Amino acid sequence: MGPWAPAEDIHRRQRGYRTGAEFAGYDAVQATAVVDAEEEGPGRVAPGRLPEEVPLPSDVAVDDASILATEEGCGGLWTDVWGVCQSCCDAGLVLGVEGMFLAPFGEPVQRVTLTDLTTEQVLSGNAHPSFGAGVRTWLGLQRGGWGFRVQYSHFGNEEIDPHPNVPVNAEPTFLETYYLRAYSVDIELTQGLCFGEWRIDSSFGGRFAKLERNGTVVGYGTLGNGVNLYGLAMGANEIEGPGFTFSLGGRRPLHGCWLPCGWSLFWQYRGSLLWADSTASVLTEANAITKDPVGAANSRDKAFASKEHSEDVYISEIQLGIQYERCLPCCPGVFFFRAGLEYQHWVTGDVMAQSNSFAFLQGGPSEFGGRVDAFSYAHDGDLDLIGFMLGTGLTY
């Protein structure tokens, strides 16, 4: 009985019936005697048969749970999940929720640098992202392989990082912040197909998405024998618009008894194309001030760029992991839990802005000197997120 044996084979085994391989070593008369004897019950002898030729059945199942411990491993449970509880390509209500734990990387730079011109000491602060969390949830109906689904996702990432943690007036200090928010709503048609041991799911529909991200760095301190330095760098980018989305994924049971029954490998790819409004803005400022002698230097720069309804945004989302499925008792439903890796790549277009400011004071006869540089870039056309996900759901 292989991993995809029909339910009838399981039921025959529960009733104590033997497979052809189990009659190896019997001649035709003995094999017939065994079958007749097992149909009449343990210890009974069919008419015309010799008692010594009739072995007692050795694999009669005591209850339904015994099908999970046959020599074929996990075939019984997979037949239960895919064949008895629910048809492979047929379900009613479909709902689920996933937690996303992702980290952005390769983000554009906001940076402030303070330089002591008397000692060449350089101190710098940069805005950088951290690990963020989000949720993805869906609700739909499916029947006969076709269905309808609504999906909502939200991801957030915030980082506030002061250096040092307890500022001291005599020591240069940096305050670095990063902010990211991503939202999407999908409405789509779905289709499920079975190819051998593979279950393939696909979808196509509409998507509305919004992306906001911002980085800010503030740096200040006194360097170079009394030069007060202050720098600010800010950068922001926002994308919002509708478009199309599609997905393709599959799952396949993991055979063998090195894993508990019910586990499968799954993968999924989702691609989206948006026609979005896009804006990018930056601001930098630098100040240097001395009291003795009295002096001041200041510089400010800003830039802004935008597109309306014409920025092409491409989004790719990839998942790879394992999934566990189990039938619910006393109802025709299947519960699942999944865990895996996730990667997202956003091609956010060519709207970008850049600015740079600097200020310095230097002199004597009592030597002094300090310089501050502020740089901001928003954005470089891409956003990458990588991490892991955990999900659970129900088909009923």
DRENDO-1510 file (C-alpha; in Angstrom, 1 decimal, always signed):
<recs>
REC; n; res; u; v; w
REC; 1; MET; +0.0; +0.0; +0.0 .
REC; 2; GLY; +1.8; +3.1; -1.2 .
REC; 3; PRO; +1.6; +6.6; +0.1 .
REC; 4; TRP; -1.4; +7.4; -2.0 .
REC; 5; ALA; -3.4; +4.2; -1.5 .
REC; 6; PRO; -7.2; +4.6; -1.9 .
REC; 7; ALA; -9.3; +4.6; +1.2 .
REC; 8; GLU; -10.8; +1.1; +0.2 .
REC; 9; ASP; -7.3; -0.4; +0.6 .
REC; 10; ILE; -7.1; +1.1; +4.1 .
REC; 11; HIS; -10.5; -0.3; +5.0 .
REC; 12; ARG; -9.6; -3.7; +3.7 .
REC; 13; ARG; -6.5; -3.7; +5.9 .
REC; 14; GLN; -8.6; -2.6; +8.9 .
REC; 15; ARG; -10.8; -5.6; +8.3 .
REC; 16; GLY; -7.8; -8.0; +8.3 .
REC; 17; TYR; -7.6; -8.6; +4.6 .
REC; 18; ARG; -4.2; -9.5; +3.2 .
REC; 19; THR; -2.3; -8.1; +0.2 .
REC; 20; GLY; -0.9; -10.2; -2.6 .
REC; 21; ALA; +2.6; -9.9; -1.2 .
REC; 22; GLU; +1.5; -11.4; +2.1 .
REC; 23; PHE; +0.6; -14.7; +0.3 .
REC; 24; ALA; +4.2; -15.3; -0.8 .
REC; 25; GLY; +5.0; -18.9; +0.1 .
REC; 26; TYR; +1.4; -20.2; -0.1 .
REC; 27; ASP; +0.2; -22.4; -2.9 .
REC; 28; ALA; -3.2; -21.7; -4.5 .
REC; 29; VAL; -5.1; -24.0; -2.1 .
REC; 30; GLN; -3.4; -22.5; +1.0 .
REC; 31; ALA; -4.0; -19.0; -0.1 .
REC; 32; THR; -7.7; -19.7; -0.7 .
REC; 33; ALA; -7.9; -21.3; +2.7 .
REC; 34; VAL; -6.5; -18.2; +4.4 .
REC; 35; VAL; -8.9; -15.8; +2.6 .
REC; 36; ASP; -11.9; -18.0; +3.4 .
REC; 37; ALA; -10.8; -18.4; +7.0 .
REC; 38; GLU; -10.3; -14.7; +7.6 .
REC; 39; GLU; -13.7; -13.9; +6.1 .
REC; 40; GLU; -15.3; -16.4; +8.5 .
REC; 41; GLY; -13.4; -15.0; +11.5 .
REC; 42; PRO; -10.2; -15.9; +13.4 .
REC; 43; GLY; -9.9; -19.6; +14.3 .
REC; 44; ARG; -12.7; -20.7; +11.9 .
REC; 45; VAL; -12.0; -23.4; +9.3 .
REC; 46; ALA; -13.8; -23.2; +5.9 .
REC; 47; PRO; -15.5; -26.5; +4.9 .
REC; 48; GLY; -13.1; -28.8; +3.0 .
REC; 49; ARG; -9.9; -27.1; +4.4 .
REC; 50; LEU; -7.3; -28.6; +6.7 .
REC; 51; PRO; -7.0; -26.8; +10.1 .
REC; 52; GLU; -3.2; -26.9; +10.1 .
REC; 53; GLU; -3.2; -24.9; +6.8 .
REC; 54; VAL; -5.1; -22.0; +8.3 .
REC; 55; PRO; -2.9; -19.4; +10.1 .
REC; 56; LEU; -4.6; -16.9; +12.4 .
REC; 57; PRO; -4.7; -13.3; +11.0 .
REC; 58; SER; -1.8; -11.4; +12.4 .
REC; 59; ASP; -2.6; -7.8; +11.2 .
REC; 60; VAL; -6.2; -7.2; +12.1 .
REC; 61; ALA; -6.6; -3.5; +13.0 .
REC; 62; VAL; -8.0; -2.9; +16.4 .
REC; 63; ASP; -9.3; +0.6; +15.6 .
REC; 64; ASP; -9.0; +3.4; +13.0 .
REC; 65; ALA; -5.8; +4.7; +14.6 .
REC; 66; SER; -3.9; +1.6; +13.7 .
REC; 67; ILE; -3.7; +2.6; +10.0 .
REC; 68; LEU; -1.1; +5.2; +11.1 .
REC; 69; ALA; +1.4; +2.5; +12.1 .
REC; 70; THR; +1.4; +0.3; +9.1 .
REC; 71; GLU; +4.7; -0.7; +7.4 .
REC; 72; GLU; +4.0; +1.8; +4.6 .
REC; 73; GLY; +4.5; +4.7; +7.0 .
REC; 74; CYS; +2.3; +7.8; +6.5 .
REC; 75; GLY; +0.2; +6.6; +3.6 .
REC; 76; GLY; -2.9; +6.2; +5.7 .
REC; 77; LEU; -3.0; +9.8; +7.0 .
REC; 78; TRP; -2.3; +11.3; +3.6 .
REC; 79; THR; -5.2; +9.3; +2.1 .
REC; 80; ASP; -7.3; +10.6; +5.0 .
REC; 81; VAL; -6.4; +14.3; +4.4 .
REC; 82; TRP; -6.5; +14.3; +0.6 .
REC; 83; GLY; -9.3; +11.8; +0.0 .
REC; 84; VAL; -11.6; +11.3; +3.0 .
REC; 85; CYS; -11.8; +14.6; +4.8 .
REC; 86; GLN; -11.8; +16.8; +1.7 .
REC; 87; SER; -11.3; +16.5; -2.0 .
REC; 88; CYS; -7.8; +17.6; -3.2 .
REC; 89; CYS; -9.3; +20.3; -5.4 .
REC; 90; ASP; -12.6; +21.0; -3.6 .
REC; 91; ALA; -13.1; +23.2; -0.5 .
REC; 92; GLY; -15.7; +25.6; +0.8 .
REC; 93; LEU; -14.6; +28.4; +3.2 .
REC; 94; VAL; -10.8; +29.2; +3.1 .
REC; 95; LEU; -9.3; +31.5; +5.7 .
REC; 96; GLY; -5.8; +32.0; +7.1 .
REC; 97; VAL; -3.3; +34.4; +8.7 .
REC; 98; GLU; +0.5; +34.7; +8.5 .
REC; 99; GLY; +3.0; +36.7; +10.5 .
REC; 100; MET; +5.9; +38.2; +8.5 .
REC; 101; PHE; +9.2; +39.0; +10.2 .
REC; 102; LEU; +11.4; +40.8; +7.7 .
REC; 103; ALA; +14.4; +43.1; +7.6 .
REC; 104; PRO; +15.0; +45.7; +4.9 .
REC; 105; PHE; +18.5; +45.9; +3.5 .
REC; 106; GLY; +20.3; +48.1; +0.9 .
REC; 107; GLU; +18.2; +51.1; +1.8 .
REC; 108; PRO; +19.2; +54.7; +0.7 .
REC; 109; VAL; +21.5; +56.7; +3.0 .
REC; 110; GLN; +20.9; +59.6; +5.3 .
REC; 111; ARG; +24.2; +60.6; +7.0 .
REC; 112; VAL; +25.7; +63.3; +9.2 .
REC; 113; THR; +29.5; +63.6; +9.7 .
REC; 114; LEU; +31.2; +65.7; +12.3 .
REC; 115; THR; +35.0; +66.4; +11.8 .
REC; 116; ASP; +37.5; +67.9; +14.2 .
REC; 117; LEU; +39.9; +69.8; +11.8 .
REC; 118; THR; +42.6; +70.1; +14.5 .
REC; 119; THR; +42.9; +66.4; +15.1 .
REC; 120; GLU; +41.3; +64.9; +12.0 .
REC; 121; GLN; +38.9; +63.0; +14.2 .
REC; 122; VAL; +35.7; +61.9; +12.2 .
REC; 123; LEU; +32.4; +60.9; +13.7 .
REC; 124; SER; +29.4; +59.8; +11.7 .
REC; 125; GLY; +25.8; +58.7; +12.1 .
REC; 126; ASN; +23.6; +56.8; +9.5 .
REC; 127; ALA; +19.9; +56.0; +9.4 .
REC; 128; HIS; +19.5; +52.2; +9.2 .
REC; 129; PRO; +16.6; +49.8; +9.3 .
REC; 130; SER; +16.0; +47.0; +11.8 .
REC; 131; PHE; +13.9; +43.8; +11.9 .
REC; 132; GLY; +10.2; +44.5; +11.4 .
REC; 133; ALA; +6.9; +42.6; +11.7 .
REC; 134; GLY; +3.7; +42.4; +9.7 .
REC; 135; VAL; +0.6; +40.4; +9.1 .
REC; 136; ARG; -1.1; +38.9; +6.1 .
REC; 137; THR; -4.6; +37.5; +6.2 .
REC; 138; TRP; -7.1; +36.1; +3.7 .
REC; 139; LEU; -10.7; +34.9; +3.4 .
REC; 140; GLY; -12.3; +33.2; +0.4 .
REC; 141; LEU; -14.6; +30.6; -1.0 .
REC; 142; GLN; -13.6; +27.7; -3.2 .
REC; 143; ARG; -15.6; +25.0; -5.0 .
REC; 144; GLY; -14.7; +22.5; -7.7 .
REC; 145; GLY; -11.2; +23.9; -7.9 .
REC; 146; TRP; -12.3; +27.6; -8.6 .
REC; 147; GLY; -12.7; +30.3; -6.0 .
REC; 148; PHE; -12.6; +33.9; -4.9 .
REC; 149; ARG; -10.3; +35.4; -2.3 .
REC; 150; VAL; -9.7; +38.8; -0.5 .
REC; 151; GLN; -6.3; +39.3; +1.1 .
REC; 152; TYR; -4.9; +42.1; +3.2 .
REC; 153; SER; -1.3; +42.6; +4.3 .
REC; 154; HIS; +0.5; +45.2; +6.5 .
REC; 155; PHE; +4.2; +45.4; +7.4 .
REC; 156; GLY; +5.9; +47.9; +9.7 .
REC; 157; ASN; +9.4; +48.7; +10.7 .
REC; 158; GLU; +10.6; +51.5; +13.1 .
REC; 159; GLU; +14.0; +52.1; +14.5 .
REC; 160; ILE; +15.1; +54.9; +16.8 .
REC; 161; ASP; +18.8; +54.7; +17.8 .
REC; 162; PRO; +20.5; +57.5; +19.9 .
REC; 163; HIS; +24.4; +57.5; +20.2 .
REC; 164; PRO; +25.4; +57.6; +23.0 .
REC; 165; ASN; +22.3; +56.3; +24.8 .
REC; 166; VAL; +22.7; +58.9; +27.5 .
REC; 167; PRO; +23.9; +62.1; +25.8 .
REC; 168; VAL; +26.6; +64.2; +27.4 .
REC; 169; ASN; +27.0; +67.8; +26.4 .
REC; 170; ALA; +30.8; +67.5; +25.8 .
REC; 171; GLU; +30.4; +64.5; +23.6 .
REC; 172; PRO; +29.1; +64.5; +20.1 .
REC; 173; THR; +25.6; +62.8; +19.8 .
REC; 174; PHE; +23.7; +61.3; +16.9 .
REC; 175; LEU; +20.0; +60.5; +16.8 .
REC; 176; GLU; +19.1; +58.0; +13.9 .
REC; 177; THR; +15.6; +57.0; +12.9 .
REC; 178; TYR; +14.1; +54.8; +10.2 .
REC; 179; TYR; +10.4; +54.3; +9.4 .
REC; 180; LEU; +8.8; +52.0; +6.9 .
REC; 181; ARG; +5.1; +51.1; +6.3 .
REC; 182; ALA; +3.7; +48.8; +3.5 .
REC; 183; TYR; +0.1; +48.0; +2.9 .
REC; 184; SER; -1.7; +46.0; +0.2 .
REC; 185; VAL; -5.2; +44.7; -0.6 .
REC; 186; ASP; -5.8; +42.0; -3.2 .
REC; 187; ILE; -9.1; +40.8; -4.7 .
REC; 188; GLU; -8.6; +37.8; -7.0 .
REC; 189; LEU; -9.9; +34.6; -8.5 .
REC; 190; THR; -8.2; +31.4; -7.6 .
REC; 191; GLN; -7.9; +27.9; -9.1 .
REC; 192; GLY; -6.5; +24.7; -7.6 .
REC; 193; LEU; -5.3; +21.7; -9.6 .
REC; 194; CYS; -3.8; +18.3; -8.8 .
REC; 195; PHE; -0.9; +16.8; -10.7 .
REC; 196; GLY; +0.0; +13.5; -9.2 .
REC; 197; GLU; +1.3; +14.2; -5.7 .
REC; 198; TRP; +1.4; +18.0; -6.3 .
REC; 199; ARG; -1.3; +20.4; -5.4 .
REC; 200; ILE; -1.0; +23.6; -7.6 .
REC; 201; ASP; -2.7; +26.8; -6.6 .
REC; 202; SER; -2.9; +29.9; -8.8 .
REC; 203; SER; -4.7; +33.3; -8.7 .
REC; 204; PHE; -5.2; +36.5; -10.6 .
REC; 205; GLY; -6.8; +39.8; -9.7 .
REC; 206; GLY; -6.4; +43.4; -8.7 .
REC; 207; ARG; -4.1; +45.0; -6.0 .
REC; 208; PHE; -3.9; +48.3; -4.3 .
REC; 209; ALA; -0.7; +49.0; -2.5 .
REC; 210; LYS; +1.0; +51.8; -0.5 .
REC; 211; LEU; +4.6; +52.2; +0.6 .
REC; 212; GLU; +6.0; +54.8; +2.9 .
REC; 213; ARG; +9.6; +55.1; +4.1 .
REC; 214; ASN; +11.6; +57.8; +5.9 .
REC; 215; GLY; +15.1; +58.2; +7.3 .
REC; 216; THR; +16.4; +61.0; +9.5 .
REC; 217; VAL; +19.7; +61.7; +11.2 .
REC; 218; VAL; +20.6; +64.5; +13.6 .
REC; 219; GLY; +24.1; +65.0; +14.8 .
REC; 220; TYR; +25.5; +67.7; +17.1 .
REC; 221; GLY; +28.5; +68.3; +19.3 .
REC; 222; THR; +31.5; +70.6; +20.1 .
REC; 223; LEU; +34.8; +69.8; +18.4 .
REC; 224; GLY; +38.0; +71.5; +17.3 .
REC; 225; ASN; +38.5; +73.7; +20.4 .
REC; 226; GLY; +35.1; +75.2; +20.8 .
REC; 227; VAL; +33.3; +74.8; +17.4 .
REC; 228; ASN; +29.7; +73.9; +17.8 .
REC; 229; LEU; +28.5; +71.7; +15.0 .
REC; 230; TYR; +25.0; +70.7; +14.0 .
REC; 231; GLY; +23.8; +68.6; +11.1 .
REC; 232; LEU; +20.4; +67.3; +9.8 .
REC; 233; ALA; +19.7; +64.8; +7.0 .
REC; 234; MET; +16.1; +63.7; +6.0 .
REC; 235; GLY; +14.8; +61.6; +3.2 .
REC; 236; ALA; +11.3; +60.4; +2.4 .
REC; 237; ASN; +9.6; +58.3; -0.3 .
REC; 238; GLU; +5.9; +57.4; -0.8 .
REC; 239; ILE; +4.3; +55.2; -3.5 .
REC; 240; GLU; +0.6; +54.5; -3.8 .
REC; 241; GLY; -1.5; +53.1; -6.6 .
REC; 242; PRO; -3.6; +50.2; -8.1 .
REC; 243; GLY; -2.6; +47.4; -10.4 .
REC; 244; PHE; -2.7; +43.7; -11.1 .
REC; 245; THR; -1.4; +40.7; -9.1 .
REC; 246; PHE; -1.0; +37.0; -9.8 .
REC; 247; SER; +0.3; +34.1; -7.8 .
REC; 248; LEU; +1.5; +30.5; -8.4 .
REC; 249; GLY; +2.3; +28.0; -5.7 .
REC; 250; GLY; +2.4; +24.3; -4.9 .
REC; 251; ARG; +2.8; +21.7; -2.2 .
REC; 252; ARG; +3.8; +18.1; -2.1 .
REC; 253; PRO; +3.8; +15.6; +0.8 .
REC; 254; LEU; +7.1; +14.6; +2.4 .
REC; 255; HIS; +7.3; +10.8; +2.3 .
REC; 256; GLY; +8.9; +8.5; +4.8 .
REC; 257; CYS; +8.7; +8.2; +8.6 .
REC; 258; TRP; +11.6; +10.6; +9.4 .
REC; 259; LEU; +8.9; +13.2; +9.7 .
REC; 260; PRO; +5.5; +12.8; +11.5 .
REC; 261; CYS; +2.6; +12.2; +9.1 .
REC; 262; GLY; +0.9; +15.2; +7.5 .
REC; 263; TRP; +3.9; +17.3; +6.6 .
REC; 264; SER; +4.4; +18.7; +3.1 .
REC; 265; LEU; +6.8; +21.0; +1.2 .
REC; 266; PHE; +5.3; +24.2; -0.1 .
REC; 267; TRP; +6.4; +27.1; -2.3 .
REC; 268; GLN; +4.7; +30.3; -3.6 .
REC; 269; TYR; +5.5; +33.2; -5.9 .
REC; 270; ARG; +3.4; +36.4; -6.2 .
REC; 271; GLY; +4.1; +39.1; -8.8 .
REC; 272; SER; +2.4; +42.5; -9.0 .
REC; 273; LEU; +2.4; +45.5; -11.4 .
REC; 274; LEU; +1.2; +48.9; -10.1 .
REC; 275; TRP; +0.7; +52.2; -11.8 .
REC; 276; ALA; +1.4; +54.5; -8.9 .
REC; 277; ASP; +1.8; +58.1; -7.7 .
REC; 278; SER; +5.4; +58.4; -6.5 .
REC; 279; THR; +7.1; +61.2; -4.5 .
REC; 280; ALA; +10.6; +61.6; -3.2 .
REC; 281; SER; +11.9; +64.5; -1.0 .
REC; 282; VAL; +15.1; +65.3; +0.8 .
REC; 283; LEU; +16.4; +68.0; +3.2 .
REC; 284; THR; +19.9; +68.6; +4.6 .
REC; 285; GLU; +21.2; +71.4; +6.8 .
REC; 286; ALA; +24.6; +72.1; +8.3 .
REC; 287; ASN; +25.7; +74.7; +11.0 .
REC; 288; ALA; +29.0; +75.6; +12.5 .
REC; 289; ILE; +29.3; +78.3; +15.3 .
REC; 290; THR; +32.1; +79.6; +17.5 .
REC; 291; LYS; +31.8; +82.1; +20.4 .
REC; 292; ASP; +35.5; +83.1; +20.7 .
REC; 293; PRO; +36.1; +84.4; +18.2 .
REC; 294; VAL; +32.5; +85.0; +17.1 .
REC; 295; GLY; +31.7; +83.2; +13.8 .
REC; 296; ALA; +29.0; +81.2; +12.1 .
REC; 297; ALA; +28.5; +79.2; +8.9 .
REC; 298; ASN; +25.3; +77.7; +7.6 .
REC; 299; SER; +24.2; +75.7; +4.6 .
REC; 300; ARG; +20.7; +74.2; +3.6 .
REC; 301; ASP; +19.7; +72.2; +0.6 .
REC; 302; LYS; +16.5; +70.4; -0.4 .
REC; 303; ALA; +15.0; +68.6; -3.4 .
REC; 304; PHE; +11.7; +67.2; -4.5 .
REC; 305; ALA; +10.5; +64.9; -7.3 .
REC; 306; SER; +7.2; +63.2; -8.2 .
REC; 307; LYS; +5.1; +61.3; -10.7 .
REC; 308; GLU; +1.3; +61.0; -10.9 .
REC; 309; HIS; -0.3; +57.7; -12.0 .
REC; 310; SER; +2.7; +56.9; -14.3 .
REC; 311; GLU; +5.3; +55.2; -12.1 .
REC; 312; ASP; +5.6; +51.5; -12.9 .
REC; 313; VAL; +6.2; +49.6; -9.7 .
REC; 314; TYR; +7.0; +45.8; -9.8 .
REC; 315; ILE; +6.7; +43.6; -6.7 .
REC; 316; SER; +8.0; +40.1; -6.3 .
REC; 317; GLU; +7.2; +37.9; -3.2 .
REC; 318; ILE; +8.7; +34.4; -2.7 .
REC; 319; GLN; +8.0; +31.9; +0.0 .
REC; 320; LEU; +9.5; +28.4; +0.6 .
REC; 321; GLY; +8.9; +26.2; +3.6 .
REC; 322; ILE; +7.0; +23.3; +5.2 .
REC; 323; GLN; +3.3; +22.8; +6.0 .
REC; 324; TYR; +1.4; +20.5; +8.4 .
REC; 325; GLU; -2.2; +19.5; +7.7 .
REC; 326; ARG; -4.6; +17.6; +9.9 .
REC; 327; CYS; -8.3; +16.8; +9.6 .
REC; 328; LEU; -10.6; +18.4; +12.2 .
REC; 329; PRO; -12.6; +15.8; +14.3 .
REC; 330; CYS; -16.3; +15.5; +13.6 .
REC; 331; CYS; -16.4; +18.1; +10.8 .
REC; 332; PRO; -15.2; +18.1; +7.1 .
REC; 333; GLY; -12.4; +20.6; +7.6 .
REC; 334; VAL; -8.7; +20.7; +7.4 .
REC; 335; PHE; -6.4; +22.7; +9.7 .
REC; 336; PHE; -2.9; +23.7; +8.5 .
REC; 337; PHE; +0.2; +25.3; +10.0 .
REC; 338; ARG; +3.2; +26.5; +7.9 .
REC; 339; ALA; +6.6; +28.0; +8.4 .
REC; 340; GLY; +9.2; +29.1; +6.0 .
REC; 341; LEU; +11.5; +31.8; +4.5 .
REC; 342; GLU; +10.2; +34.9; +2.7 .
REC; 343; TYR; +11.8; +37.4; +0.3 .
REC; 344; GLN; +10.3; +40.5; -1.2 .
REC; 345; HIS; +11.7; +42.7; -3.9 .
REC; 346; TRP; +10.1; +46.1; -4.8 .
REC; 347; VAL; +11.2; +47.9; -8.0 .
REC; 348; THR; +10.0; +51.3; -7.0 .
REC; 349; GLY; +10.7; +53.3; -10.1 .
REC; 350; ASP; +13.0; +56.2; -11.1 .
REC; 351; VAL; +11.6; +59.0; -8.9 .
REC; 352; MET; +14.5; +60.0; -6.6 .
REC; 353; ALA; +16.0; +63.1; -4.9 .
REC; 354; GLN; +19.4; +63.9; -3.4 .
REC; 355; SER; +20.9; +66.8; -1.4 .
REC; 356; ASN; +24.2; +67.7; +0.4 .
REC; 357; SER; +25.1; +70.4; +2.8 .
REC; 358; PHE; +28.3; +71.3; +4.7 .
REC; 359; ALA; +29.6; +74.1; +6.9 .
REC; 360; PHE; +33.0; +74.7; +8.6 .
REC; 361; LEU; +35.0; +77.2; +10.7 .
REC; 362; GLN; +38.7; +77.2; +11.0 .
REC; 363; GLY; +41.4; +79.7; +12.2 .
REC; 364; GLY; +43.8; +81.0; +14.8 .
REC; 365; PRO; +46.1; +82.2; +16.3 .
REC; 366; SER; +44.7; +79.8; +18.9 .
REC; 367; GLU; +44.0; +77.0; +16.5 .
REC; 368; PHE; +40.4; +75.9; +16.2 .
REC; 369; GLY; +38.4; +74.2; +13.5 .
REC; 370; GLY; +35.3; +72.0; +12.9 .
REC; 371; ARG; +33.3; +70.8; +10.0 .
REC; 372; VAL; +29.8; +69.2; +9.5 .
REC; 373; ASP; +28.5; +67.4; +6.4 .
REC; 374; ALA; +24.9; +66.2; +5.8 .
REC; 375; PHE; +23.9; +64.0; +3.0 .
REC; 376; SER; +20.5; +62.5; +2.0 .
REC; 377; TYR; +19.4; +60.3; -0.8 .
REC; 378; ALA; +15.8; +59.1; -1.4 .
REC; 379; HIS; +15.6; +56.6; -2.9 .
REC; 380; ASP; +17.6; +54.3; -5.2 .
REC; 381; GLY; +14.8; +52.6; -7.0 .
REC; 382; ASP; +14.6; +49.3; -5.0 .
REC; 383; LEU; +13.4; +47.9; -1.7 .
REC; 384; ASP; +14.5; +44.4; -0.5 .
REC; 385; LEU; +13.0; +42.5; +2.5 .
REC; 386; ILE; +14.2; +39.1; +3.7 .
REC; 387; GLY; +13.2; +37.0; +6.8 .
REC; 388; PHE; +10.7; +34.3; +7.8 .
REC; 389; MET; +7.0; +33.7; +8.1 .
REC; 390; LEU; +4.6; +31.7; +10.3 .
REC; 391; GLY; +1.0; +31.0; +9.3 .
REC; 392; THR; -2.1; +29.0; +10.1 .
REC; 393; GLY; -5.5; +28.5; +8.6 .
REC; 394; LEU; -8.5; +26.4; +7.8 .
REC; 395; THR; -10.4; +25.0; +4.9 .
REC; 396; TYR; -14.0; +24.0; +5.6 .
</recs>
